[in-house]
């Protein structure tokens, strides 16, 4: 069986292909007493700027095109209640089936999908949202994101998303891969404020400036590829910290995300790894060790073309 590091590394350069295919009150965002979702195994619930709540830890489905229904069902059985997909992942139908097969009520799942850059350019955003909901077998979406900032089409796309919110078909709308200048441009005309910005964050690409400036604007930050597509699992400093805490490197990284006040989305096809990723709330990293992890940063993206200002897809 392919080990976790190699599995994640093998998918690192697929982000663009899949995407094409298809001092803020940050501490106040954490709300363990929110009632909209049941917090499983003490997973914190983050209160968004529209009053909705979202689990701080979620299960991502990027690259899970084989048996996505099985992996989503297994993740839900482990305890994950936030499921993240995208039009470009080409697995929405499987994700929807996995949620259905889990037996967990739809209202107890927080479901996120994303609008692809291709439909923005083709001006088929409305049709794509309707198709996503059909594939996901749901009559509403908890969160819809703009996957990449296709600058000339952001305003039109955002307006359509706002219409869906006003109709009650989408509960919250947000962003993915937006830099602070992209956010500032959107805020000039947005009637509804983005509730989240999902960006690449991992120890070798801590993305602290973007995260900090986004949080300052009252918008929570969610990490994608928190394990750097497996690359950071081999880091000797992280391996040493894992031994110190008697945890896996993945658990150390995900805990680092959580203690930074960020949301994070992890993924695996291995149930034991899912369980490992989920069980990160029984320990805490010291302030010194948090700083040590911060020092690992090398500003290295998982894929050099994952630049919000120059992505080619």
Residue pairs with C-beta under 8 A, 6 or more apart in sequence:
1 270
2 10
4 230
4 233
4 250
4 268
4 270
4 273
5 230
5 231
5 233
5 234
6 230
7 230
7 268
7 269
8 227
8 228
8 229
8 230
8 231
8 233
9 229
9 230
9 231
11 62
11 63
11 229
12 225
12 228
12 229
12 230
12 231
12 302
12 303
13 303
14 62
14 63
15 62
15 225
15 302
15 303
15 306
16 303
16 305
16 306
16 311
16 312
16 313
17 313
18 62
18 63
18 86
18 88
18 89
18 90
19 86
19 88
19 116
19 117
19 147
19 148
19 311
19 313
20 88
20 116
20 117
20 118
20 313
21 88
21 90
21 116
21 118
22 86
22 87
22 88
22 89
22 90
22 116
22 118
23 216
24 215
24 216
24 217
24 218
25 218
26 215
26 220
26 261
27 261
28 47
29 46
29 47
29 48
29 220
29 261
30 44
30 45
30 46
30 47
30 56
30 261
31 44
31 45
31 46
31 47
31 53
32 39
32 42
32 44
32 45
34 45
34 47
34 53
36 45
36 52
36 53
37 45
37 53
37 54
37 55
37 81
37 108
37 110
38 81
38 108
39 45
39 55
40 55
40 79
40 80
40 81
41 79
41 278
41 279
41 281
42 281
43 55
43 56
43 57
43 79
43 81
43 278
43 281
44 55
44 56
44 258
44 281
45 53
45 54
45 55
45 56
46 53
46 54
46 55
46 56
46 220
46 263
47 53
48 54
48 172
48 195
48 196
48 220
49 193
49 195
49 218
49 219
49 220
50 172
50 192
50 193
50 195
52 142
52 171
52 172
52 195
54 82
54 110
54 142
54 143
54 172
54 196
54 220
54 263
55 80
55 81
55 82
55 110
55 263
56 258
56 263
56 264
57 80
57 82
57 254
57 258
57 263
57 264
57 265
57 266
57 277
57 278
57 280
58 80
58 81
58 82
58 83
58 84
58 110
58 112
58 222
58 263
58 264
58 265
58 266
59 72
59 75
59 76
59 80
59 82
59 83
59 84
59 265
59 266
59 267
59 274
60 84
60 85
60 224
60 265
60 266
60 267
61 68
61 71
61 72
61 83
61 84
61 85
61 89
61 91
61 95
61 267
62 86
62 89
62 224
62 225
62 267
63 89
63 267
64 71
64 72
64 89
64 91
64 94
64 267
64 269
65 89
65 90
65 91
65 94
67 94
67 269
68 91
68 94
68 95
68 97
68 98
69 94
69 95
69 97
69 98
69 101
70 98
71 98
71 268
71 269
72 83
72 94
72 95
72 97
72 98
72 99
72 102
73 98
73 99
73 101
73 102
74 271
74 274
75 83
75 98
75 274
76 83
76 98
76 99
76 102
76 104
76 109
77 102
78 271
78 274
78 275
78 278
79 278
80 274
80 278
81 104
81 108
81 109
81 110
82 109
82 110
82 112
82 265
83 95
83 98
83 99
83 109
83 110
83 111
83 112
84 112
84 113
84 265
85 91
85 92
85 95
85 111
85 112
85 113
85 114
85 136
86 92
86 113
86 114
86 116
86 145
86 147
87 113
87 114
87 115
87 116
87 119
87 128
87 131
87 132
87 147
88 114
88 116
88 117
88 118
88 147
92 113
92 132
92 135
92 136
93 135
93 136
95 136
96 135
96 136
96 137
96 138
97 137
99 106
99 109
99 111
99 136
99 137
99 138
100 137
102 109
106 138
109 142
110 142
110 143
111 136
111 138
111 141
111 142
111 143
112 141
112 142
112 143
112 144
112 145
113 132
113 136
113 141
113 143
113 144
113 145
114 144
114 145
114 146
114 147
114 176
115 125
115 128
115 129
115 144
115 145
115 146
115 147
115 157
115 161
116 128
116 147
116 148
117 147
117 148
117 150
117 311
117 313
118 313
119 125
119 127
119 128
120 146
120 150
120 153
120 154
120 156
120 157
121 150
121 153
123 153
123 156
125 156
125 157
125 160
125 161
126 160
129 141
129 144
129 160
129 161
129 164
129 169
129 170
132 141
132 144
133 139
133 140
133 141
133 169
139 169
140 168
140 169
140 170
140 171
141 164
141 169
141 170
141 171
142 171
142 172
143 170
143 171
143 172
143 173
143 174
143 195
143 196
144 161
144 164
144 170
144 172
144 173
144 174
145 173
145 174
145 175
145 176
145 196
145 198
146 154
146 157
146 158
146 161
146 174
146 175
146 176
146 178
147 176
147 177
148 176
148 177
148 308
148 311
148 313
149 175
149 177
149 178
149 179
149 182
149 308
150 157
151 182
151 185
154 182
154 185
154 186
155 186
155 189
158 173
158 186
158 189
158 190
161 170
161 173
161 192
162 173
162 190
162 191
162 192
164 170
164 173
165 171
165 172
165 173
165 192
172 195
172 196
173 192
173 194
173 195
174 194
174 195
174 196
174 197
174 198
174 219
175 182
175 183
175 186
175 194
175 196
175 197
175 198
175 219
176 197
176 198
176 199
176 224
177 198
177 199
177 200
177 306
177 308
177 311
178 186
178 194
178 197
178 199
178 214
178 308
179 210
179 308
179 309
180 209
180 210
180 213
180 214
180 217
182 308
183 194
183 197
183 214
183 217
183 219
186 194
187 193
187 217
193 218
193 219
194 219
195 219
195 220
196 219
196 220
196 221
196 222
196 263
197 210
197 214
197 219
197 220
197 221
197 222
198 221
198 222
198 223
198 224
198 265
199 207
199 210
199 211
199 214
199 221
199 222
199 223
199 224
200 207
200 223
200 224
200 225
200 301
200 302
200 306
201 207
201 211
201 221
201 223
201 224
201 225
201 226
201 257
201 262
201 264
202 223
202 225
202 226
202 227
202 228
202 231
202 232
202 253
202 302
203 228
203 232
203 235
203 238
203 253
203 256
203 293
203 296
203 297
204 228
204 231
204 232
204 235
204 296
204 297
204 298
204 299
204 300
205 228
205 297
205 298
205 299
205 300
205 301
205 302
206 294
206 296
206 297
208 294
208 297
210 221
211 221
211 260
211 262
214 220
214 221
215 221
215 261
220 262
220 263
221 262
221 263
222 262
222 263
222 264
222 265
223 257
223 262
223 263
223 264
223 265
224 265
225 302
226 253
226 254
226 257
226 264
226 265
226 266
227 233
227 250
227 253
227 266
228 300
228 302
229 302
229 303
231 302
232 238
232 249
232 253
232 296
233 249
233 250
235 249
235 296
237 292
237 293
237 296
238 249
238 252
238 253
238 293
238 296
239 249
241 249
241 252
241 285
241 289
241 292
241 293
242 248
242 249
242 251
242 252
244 289
245 251
245 252
245 283
245 285
247 255
247 280
247 283
248 276
250 266
250 273
250 276
250 277
251 276
251 277
251 279
251 280
252 285
252 293
253 293
254 264
254 266
254 277
254 280
255 280
255 283
255 284
255 285
256 285
256 290
256 293
257 263
257 264
258 264
258 280
258 281
259 284
259 285
259 290
260 290
266 277
268 274
268 277
285 293
301 307
305 311
305 312
